[in-house]
Amino acid sequence: MRESFLHYVWRTRRIALKKLTTTTFQPVEILDPGTYNTDAGPDFFNARIRIGDTIWAGNVEMHVRASEWLAHGHQNDPAYDNVILHVVFLEDKAIYLEEGVRLPCLEIRDRVALPLLEKYMQLEAAEAWIPCASFFPKTPQVIRLNCQDRLLVERLEEKTAQVAKALKATQNHWDETFYRVLASGFGLKVNVQPFESLARTLPLHILSKHRNHLFQLEALLFGQAGFLQNEVKDAYPQALLREYQHLAHKYQLHPMSVQQWKFARLRPAGFPTIRLAQFAALIGQSERLFSQILEVKDARSIENLFALQVSDYWLDHFQFDKPSIRLPKRPGRDFIEILILNSIVPVLYHYGKTNQLVGYQNLALKILEELPPESNVILDGWKQLGTKAHNAYESQALLHLKTRYCDAKRCLECAIGNAILK
């Protein structure tokens, strides 16, 4: 049993409330269970409890076993000095405060309905793909849909943490923030760190000065990324190197280590060299890109911004000095959709939130509804349980449900888990 189960039955009052007594047989009446605390400190703040003839106002602490008070060191923590009631599943040890006064204890092992306890233990012990796999297909569809919006917003809030971090680092400069977040998106999972480092060490205002010269943009990006530090043989990368050396001296730039970039297990179209060439093309053809993003109306208009044409060298190369069959190197639809999902939507949502412009938050949600759902093993698992995502809005909610709730067995904090326990 987890302590979170005690929190659940306390805040939902799923215990038999009549004739409550402490373990020393003093009558207990819960006037106000208090405010649930998810941070450090007692579990519930500002509770009001009648113990005997006295009404106490203070905090409530909970443990599965009373001895955990000592194991957790609460006797030495001033944050617990104002605890008025110790709620436990089992009092295996009496707890005394510094003055030698016994801490009032409410034992609830005989106060929880057996069916509720059995269902909870079943969820806790489950080793299925999700804890409630045996219950989930029977859960009313309306309950699943009702929790979808909250899950999606939670996932967006998680993703906007990166935006908030970049915004702080750029001193609230939205163009620079968007540039950094977008660069991170170009790296996907494999090269996200080197792309983030590149954007930090090569600010947008430098690239903007050379926006009309794709050759100079590539010199700056490939040179700063470290790809020109090794000996290059083709005439084009040699020219890029000479240009980068000139610009690096002008702007006091110091190149990254090329070893940070990863090529393993990537298809050639996803090599970081091709992503950098596409990124250069995007910077070159988009004046004030963030302003353009703020003017979009739907997902399709964003996709149109990524109709890019890389420099001629990259049409028959995937890496420097390694010729290949001549092919266009435009970003694929799947890649663009991932960029929209992981970079553009979070920026729009956070921009609307921080500037109290609800229209941008709604636009972010609308774009998610227009994008197709992702395709991965998690969504395949949901399909097997009879739940299919029809768009990215739904798939993002399902991904969040699985990774943040089901995998961590946070059934007690989940609307579906609560419905099952009821």
DORO-751183 format. One record per residue (C-alpha): x, y, z. Coordinates in Angstrom, 1 decimal, always signed. Layout:
REM residues N
{{X, Y, Z}},
...
REM end
This chain:
REM residues 422
{{+0.0, +0.0, +0.0}},
{{+1.1, +3.5, -0.8}},
{{+0.7, +6.6, +1.4}},
{{-1.1, +8.2, -1.6}},
{{-4.1, +5.8, -0.9}},
{{-4.5, +7.4, +2.5}},
{{-4.4, +10.8, +0.9}},
{{-7.1, +9.7, -1.5}},
{{-9.5, +8.3, +1.1}},
{{-8.9, +11.3, +3.4}},
{{-9.6, +14.1, +0.8}},
{{-12.5, +12.2, -0.7}},
{{-13.8, +11.2, +2.7}},
{{-14.0, +7.5, +1.6}},
{{-13.7, +6.3, +5.2}},
{{-16.5, +5.5, +7.7}},
{{-16.9, +8.8, +9.5}},
{{-19.3, +7.9, +12.2}},
{{-17.9, +7.3, +15.7}},
{{-14.3, +8.0, +14.8}},
{{-11.9, +7.8, +17.7}},
{{-8.2, +8.2, +18.2}},
{{-6.2, +5.1, +19.2}},
{{-6.6, +6.4, +22.8}},
{{-10.4, +6.4, +22.4}},
{{-10.9, +10.2, +22.1}},
{{-13.8, +11.1, +19.8}},
{{-12.8, +12.6, +16.5}},
{{-14.8, +14.7, +14.1}},
{{-13.4, +16.0, +10.8}},
{{-14.7, +19.5, +10.4}},
{{-12.4, +20.3, +7.5}},
{{-9.9, +17.8, +6.1}},
{{-7.5, +20.6, +5.1}},
{{-5.8, +21.5, +1.8}},
{{-3.8, +18.8, +0.1}},
{{-0.1, +19.5, +0.0}},
{{+1.9, +18.1, -3.0}},
{{+5.2, +19.7, -1.9}},
{{+7.4, +19.1, +1.1}},
{{+5.8, +19.3, +4.6}},
{{+2.7, +17.8, +6.2}},
{{+0.2, +16.2, +3.8}},
{{-2.7, +18.5, +4.6}},
{{-2.6, +22.1, +5.7}},
{{-5.1, +24.1, +7.7}},
{{-7.4, +21.3, +8.8}},
{{-10.0, +21.7, +11.5}},
{{-10.5, +18.6, +13.7}},
{{-12.5, +18.2, +16.8}},
{{-10.7, +15.9, +19.2}},
{{-12.6, +15.3, +22.4}},
{{-14.2, +18.6, +23.4}},
{{-11.5, +20.7, +21.7}},
{{-11.5, +22.0, +18.1}},
{{-7.9, +22.0, +16.7}},
{{-6.7, +24.0, +13.7}},
{{-3.5, +22.8, +12.1}},
{{-1.9, +20.2, +9.8}},
{{-2.5, +16.5, +9.3}},
{{+0.2, +14.0, +8.5}},
{{-0.3, +10.5, +7.1}},
{{+1.6, +7.3, +7.0}},
{{+0.9, +3.7, +6.2}},
{{+2.5, +2.8, +9.5}},
{{+2.9, +5.2, +12.4}},
{{+6.6, +4.3, +12.9}},
{{+7.3, +6.0, +9.6}},
{{+7.0, +9.3, +11.5}},
{{+10.3, +8.5, +13.1}},
{{+11.8, +6.8, +10.0}},
{{+11.2, +10.0, +8.0}},
{{+12.7, +12.2, +10.7}},
{{+9.6, +14.3, +11.3}},
{{+10.5, +14.5, +15.0}},
{{+13.5, +16.7, +14.0}},
{{+11.7, +18.8, +11.5}},
{{+10.0, +22.1, +12.7}},
{{+7.7, +21.9, +9.7}},
{{+5.8, +19.2, +11.5}},
{{+5.4, +21.0, +14.8}},
{{+1.9, +22.1, +14.0}},
{{+0.5, +18.6, +13.2}},
{{-2.7, +18.1, +15.1}},
{{-3.6, +14.6, +13.9}},
{{-1.6, +11.6, +12.7}},
{{-3.7, +9.5, +10.3}},
{{-2.3, +6.0, +9.7}},
{{-3.5, +2.7, +8.3}},
{{-1.8, +0.9, +11.2}},
{{-0.5, +2.3, +14.4}},
{{+2.5, +0.0, +15.1}},
{{+4.1, +2.5, +17.4}},
{{+2.9, +5.4, +19.6}},
{{+4.5, +8.7, +18.6}},
{{+5.4, +11.3, +21.3}},
{{+6.2, +14.9, +20.7}},
{{+9.1, +16.7, +22.4}},
{{+7.1, +17.7, +25.5}},
{{+6.3, +14.0, +26.0}},
{{+2.7, +14.5, +24.8}},
{{+1.4, +11.6, +22.7}},
{{+0.5, +12.7, +19.1}},
{{-3.2, +12.0, +18.5}},
{{-3.5, +9.1, +16.0}},
{{-6.4, +8.0, +13.9}},
{{-6.1, +4.4, +12.6}},
{{-8.3, +3.8, +9.5}},
{{-7.6, +0.2, +8.6}},
{{-11.1, -0.8, +9.7}},
{{-12.6, +2.3, +8.3}},
{{-12.1, +1.7, +4.6}},
{{-14.7, -0.3, +2.7}},
{{-13.4, -3.7, +1.8}},
{{-14.4, -3.5, -1.9}},
{{-12.6, -0.2, -2.2}},
{{-9.5, -1.6, -0.6}},
{{-9.6, -4.7, -2.7}},
{{-9.9, -2.7, -6.0}},
{{-7.0, -0.5, -4.9}},
{{-4.8, -3.4, -4.1}},
{{-5.7, -5.0, -7.4}},
{{-4.6, -1.9, -9.2}},
{{-1.4, -1.7, -7.2}},
{{-0.5, -5.3, -7.9}},
{{-1.4, -5.3, -11.6}},
{{+1.5, -6.1, -14.0}},
{{-0.6, -5.4, -17.1}},
{{+0.3, -2.8, -19.7}},
{{-1.8, -0.3, -17.6}},
{{-2.9, -1.1, -14.0}},
{{-6.6, -0.9, -14.9}},
{{-6.4, -3.0, -18.1}},
{{-9.0, -5.4, -16.8}},
{{-11.4, -2.5, -15.9}},
{{-10.6, +0.0, -18.7}},
{{-12.8, -1.4, -21.5}},
{{-15.8, -1.2, -19.1}},
{{-15.2, +2.4, -18.1}},
{{-17.8, +4.7, -19.6}},
{{-16.6, +6.6, -22.7}},
{{-17.8, +9.9, -21.2}},
{{-15.4, +9.6, -18.3}},
{{-12.4, +9.0, -20.7}},
{{-13.4, +12.0, -22.8}},
{{-13.9, +14.2, -19.7}},
{{-10.3, +13.7, -18.5}},
{{-8.8, +14.2, -22.0}},
{{-8.8, +18.0, -21.9}},
{{-7.0, +18.1, -18.5}},
{{-4.4, +15.6, -19.7}},
{{-3.7, +17.6, -22.8}},
{{-3.3, +20.8, -20.9}},
{{-0.9, +19.1, -18.4}},
{{+1.2, +17.8, -21.3}},
{{+1.3, +21.3, -22.9}},
{{+2.3, +22.8, -19.5}},
{{+5.2, +20.3, -19.4}},
{{+6.3, +21.2, -22.9}},
{{+6.1, +24.9, -22.3}},
{{+8.6, +24.5, -19.4}},
{{+11.3, +24.5, -22.1}},
{{+9.8, +27.6, -23.7}},
{{+9.7, +29.4, -20.3}},
{{+13.4, +28.4, -19.6}},
{{+14.5, +29.8, -23.0}},
{{+12.4, +33.0, -22.5}},
{{+14.1, +33.6, -19.2}},
{{+17.5, +33.0, -20.7}},
{{+16.8, +35.5, -23.5}},
{{+15.4, +38.1, -21.1}},
{{+11.9, +37.8, -22.6}},
{{+13.0, +38.2, -26.2}},
{{+10.4, +36.2, -28.1}},
{{+12.1, +36.0, -31.5}},
{{+15.3, +34.6, -29.9}},
{{+13.2, +32.3, -27.7}},
{{+11.4, +30.9, -30.7}},
{{+14.7, +30.5, -32.6}},
{{+16.1, +28.4, -29.7}},
{{+13.0, +26.2, -29.3}},
{{+12.7, +25.6, -33.0}},
{{+16.4, +24.7, -33.3}},
{{+15.9, +22.2, -30.5}},
{{+12.9, +20.8, -32.5}},
{{+15.2, +20.3, -35.5}},
{{+17.3, +18.0, -33.4}},
{{+14.5, +15.7, -32.5}},
{{+15.4, +13.3, -29.7}},
{{+18.8, +12.3, -31.1}},
{{+20.5, +15.7, -31.7}},
{{+18.4, +17.9, -29.4}},
{{+21.4, +18.8, -27.2}},
{{+23.8, +19.9, -29.9}},
{{+21.1, +21.9, -31.6}},
{{+20.3, +23.6, -28.3}},
{{+24.0, +24.4, -27.9}},
{{+24.3, +25.7, -31.4}},
{{+21.4, +28.1, -30.9}},
{{+22.8, +29.4, -27.6}},
{{+26.3, +30.0, -29.1}},
{{+25.1, +31.4, -32.4}},
{{+22.4, +34.0, -31.6}},
{{+19.6, +34.8, -34.0}},
{{+20.7, +38.4, -34.3}},
{{+23.9, +37.3, -36.0}},
{{+22.2, +35.1, -38.5}},
{{+19.6, +37.8, -39.2}},
{{+22.4, +40.0, -40.5}},
{{+23.1, +37.4, -43.2}},
{{+19.6, +36.3, -43.9}},
{{+19.8, +37.2, -47.6}},
{{+23.0, +35.1, -48.1}},
{{+22.4, +31.4, -47.8}},
{{+26.1, +30.7, -48.3}},
{{+27.0, +32.8, -45.2}},
{{+24.2, +31.2, -43.2}},
{{+25.5, +27.8, -43.9}},
{{+29.1, +28.9, -43.1}},
{{+27.9, +30.2, -39.8}},
{{+25.8, +27.2, -38.9}},
{{+28.1, +24.4, -40.1}},
{{+31.2, +26.2, -38.9}},
{{+29.7, +26.9, -35.4}},
{{+28.4, +23.3, -35.3}},
{{+32.0, +22.0, -35.7}},
{{+31.5, +20.3, -39.1}},
{{+34.2, +22.4, -40.7}},
{{+36.9, +21.8, -38.2}},
{{+37.9, +18.4, -39.7}},
{{+39.8, +18.5, -43.0}},
{{+37.3, +18.9, -45.8}},
{{+38.1, +18.2, -49.4}},
{{+35.3, +19.5, -51.6}},
{{+35.5, +23.0, -52.9}},
{{+32.2, +24.0, -51.3}},
{{+32.9, +23.1, -47.7}},
{{+36.4, +24.6, -48.1}},
{{+34.8, +27.8, -49.1}},
{{+32.4, +27.6, -46.2}},
{{+35.4, +27.1, -43.9}},
{{+37.1, +30.3, -45.1}},
{{+33.9, +32.3, -44.7}},
{{+33.3, +30.9, -41.2}},
{{+36.8, +31.8, -40.2}},
{{+36.2, +35.4, -41.3}},
{{+32.8, +35.6, -39.6}},
{{+34.0, +33.8, -36.4}},
{{+36.7, +36.4, -36.0}},
{{+34.2, +39.2, -36.6}},
{{+31.6, +37.9, -34.1}},
{{+34.1, +36.3, -31.6}},
{{+32.6, +32.8, -32.2}},
{{+34.1, +29.6, -30.9}},
{{+33.0, +26.4, -32.7}},
{{+31.4, +23.4, -30.9}},
{{+32.9, +20.0, -30.9}},
{{+31.7, +18.0, -33.9}},
{{+31.7, +14.9, -31.7}},
{{+28.4, +16.0, -30.1}},
{{+26.5, +15.3, -33.3}},
{{+25.0, +11.8, -33.8}},
{{+24.5, +10.0, -37.1}},
{{+24.0, +6.4, -35.8}},
{{+20.7, +4.8, -36.5}},
{{+19.4, +7.8, -38.4}},
{{+18.3, +7.6, -42.0}},
{{+20.4, +9.8, -44.3}},
{{+17.4, +12.3, -44.7}},
{{+17.6, +12.8, -40.9}},
{{+21.4, +13.4, -40.7}},
{{+22.2, +16.5, -38.7}},
{{+24.0, +17.9, -41.7}},
{{+20.7, +17.8, -43.7}},
{{+18.8, +19.3, -40.8}},
{{+21.3, +22.1, -40.6}},
{{+21.0, +22.8, -44.3}},
{{+17.2, +22.9, -43.9}},
{{+17.5, +25.2, -40.9}},
{{+19.8, +27.5, -42.8}},
{{+17.2, +27.6, -45.7}},
{{+14.4, +28.4, -43.2}},
{{+16.3, +31.3, -41.6}},
{{+17.2, +32.5, -45.1}},
{{+13.7, +32.6, -46.5}},
{{+11.8, +33.8, -43.3}},
{{+12.1, +37.3, -42.2}},
{{+10.9, +37.6, -38.6}},
{{+9.8, +34.0, -38.5}},
{{+8.1, +34.3, -35.1}},
{{+5.9, +37.1, -36.3}},
{{+4.8, +34.9, -39.2}},
{{+4.0, +32.1, -36.8}},
{{+1.8, +34.5, -34.8}},
{{-0.2, +35.3, -38.0}},
{{-1.0, +31.7, -38.9}},
{{-4.6, +30.5, -38.8}},
{{-4.2, +26.7, -39.0}},
{{-1.7, +23.8, -39.3}},
{{-1.7, +24.0, -43.1}},
{{-0.4, +27.6, -43.1}},
{{+2.5, +26.5, -40.9}},
{{+3.4, +23.7, -43.2}},
{{+3.7, +26.1, -46.0}},
{{+6.4, +28.0, -44.2}},
{{+8.6, +24.8, -44.4}},
{{+8.5, +24.5, -48.2}},
{{+12.3, +24.8, -48.1}},
{{+15.0, +24.5, -50.8}},
{{+18.4, +23.7, -49.5}},
{{+21.6, +24.9, -51.3}},
{{+22.6, +23.0, -54.5}},
{{+25.5, +21.2, -52.8}},
{{+23.1, +19.2, -50.5}},
{{+21.0, +18.0, -53.4}},
{{+23.7, +15.3, -54.1}},
{{+25.2, +15.0, -50.6}},
{{+24.1, +13.9, -47.2}},
{{+27.5, +14.6, -45.6}},
{{+30.5, +16.7, -46.7}},
{{+32.8, +15.0, -49.2}},
{{+30.4, +12.0, -49.8}},
{{+28.5, +12.4, -53.0}},
{{+25.1, +10.7, -53.3}},
{{+22.3, +10.3, -55.8}},
{{+20.7, +13.7, -56.5}},
{{+17.6, +14.1, -54.5}},
{{+15.5, +16.9, -53.1}},
{{+16.1, +17.5, -49.4}},
{{+12.9, +19.2, -48.4}},
{{+11.6, +18.5, -44.9}},
{{+9.1, +15.6, -44.9}},
{{+5.5, +16.0, -43.8}},
{{+6.2, +13.8, -40.7}},
{{+9.1, +15.9, -39.7}},
{{+7.2, +19.1, -40.1}},
{{+4.3, +17.8, -38.0}},
{{+6.7, +16.8, -35.3}},
{{+8.2, +20.4, -35.4}},
{{+4.7, +21.8, -35.1}},
{{+3.8, +19.5, -32.3}},
{{+6.9, +19.9, -30.2}},
{{+8.1, +23.4, -30.9}},
{{+5.5, +25.6, -32.5}},
{{+2.4, +24.6, -30.5}},
{{+4.1, +25.0, -27.1}},
{{+5.4, +28.4, -28.1}},
{{+2.0, +29.6, -29.2}},
{{+0.4, +28.2, -26.1}},
{{+3.0, +29.8, -23.8}},
{{+2.9, +33.1, -25.6}},
{{-0.9, +33.3, -25.2}},
{{-0.6, +32.3, -21.5}},
{{+2.1, +34.8, -20.5}},
{{+0.5, +37.6, -22.5}},
{{-3.1, +36.8, -21.4}},
{{-4.0, +36.3, -25.1}},
{{-6.4, +33.3, -24.9}},
{{-6.7, +33.4, -28.7}},
{{-3.2, +32.0, -29.1}},
{{-3.9, +29.2, -26.6}},
{{-7.0, +28.3, -28.5}},
{{-5.1, +28.4, -31.7}},
{{-2.5, +26.0, -30.3}},
{{-5.3, +23.6, -29.3}},
{{-7.0, +24.0, -32.8}},
{{-3.7, +23.1, -34.5}},
{{-3.4, +19.9, -32.4}},
{{-6.9, +18.9, -33.5}},
{{-5.9, +19.4, -37.2}},
{{-2.7, +17.3, -37.0}},
{{-2.9, +13.6, -37.4}},
{{-2.1, +11.4, -34.4}},
{{+1.4, +10.1, -33.9}},
{{+2.2, +6.5, -34.6}},
{{+4.1, +4.6, -31.9}},
{{+3.9, +1.6, -29.6}},
{{+2.0, +3.5, -26.8}},
{{-0.8, +4.4, -29.1}},
{{-0.8, +0.9, -30.5}},
{{-1.3, -0.3, -26.9}},
{{-4.3, +2.0, -26.5}},
{{-5.8, +0.7, -29.7}},
{{-5.6, -2.8, -28.3}},
{{-7.7, -1.6, -25.3}},
{{-10.3, -0.2, -27.7}},
{{-9.2, +3.5, -27.7}},
{{-8.0, +5.0, -30.9}},
{{-6.7, +8.6, -31.2}},
{{-8.2, +10.5, -34.2}},
{{-5.8, +13.5, -34.0}},
{{-2.8, +14.8, -32.2}},
{{-5.0, +16.4, -29.5}},
{{-6.2, +13.0, -28.5}},
{{-2.9, +11.2, -29.0}},
{{-1.0, +13.7, -26.9}},
{{-3.6, +13.2, -24.1}},
{{-3.2, +9.4, -24.3}},
{{+0.6, +9.6, -24.3}},
{{+0.5, +11.7, -21.2}},
{{-2.0, +9.4, -19.5}},
{{+0.3, +6.4, -20.1}},
{{+3.7, +7.9, -19.3}},
{{+2.7, +10.2, -16.4}},
{{-0.1, +8.3, -14.7}},
{{-0.3, +4.6, -15.8}},
{{+3.4, +3.9, -15.7}},
{{+3.7, +5.5, -12.3}},
{{+0.5, +3.9, -11.1}},
{{-1.0, +7.2, -10.2}},
{{-4.5, +5.7, -10.4}},
{{-5.7, +7.7, -7.4}},
{{-5.0, +11.0, -9.3}},
{{-6.6, +9.8, -12.5}},
{{-10.2, +10.4, -13.3}},
{{-10.5, +6.9, -14.8}},
{{-8.9, +5.3, -11.8}},
{{-11.3, +7.3, -9.5}},
{{-14.2, +6.0, -11.6}},
{{-13.1, +2.4, -11.2}},
{{-12.7, +2.8, -7.4}},
{{-16.2, +4.2, -7.1}},
REM end
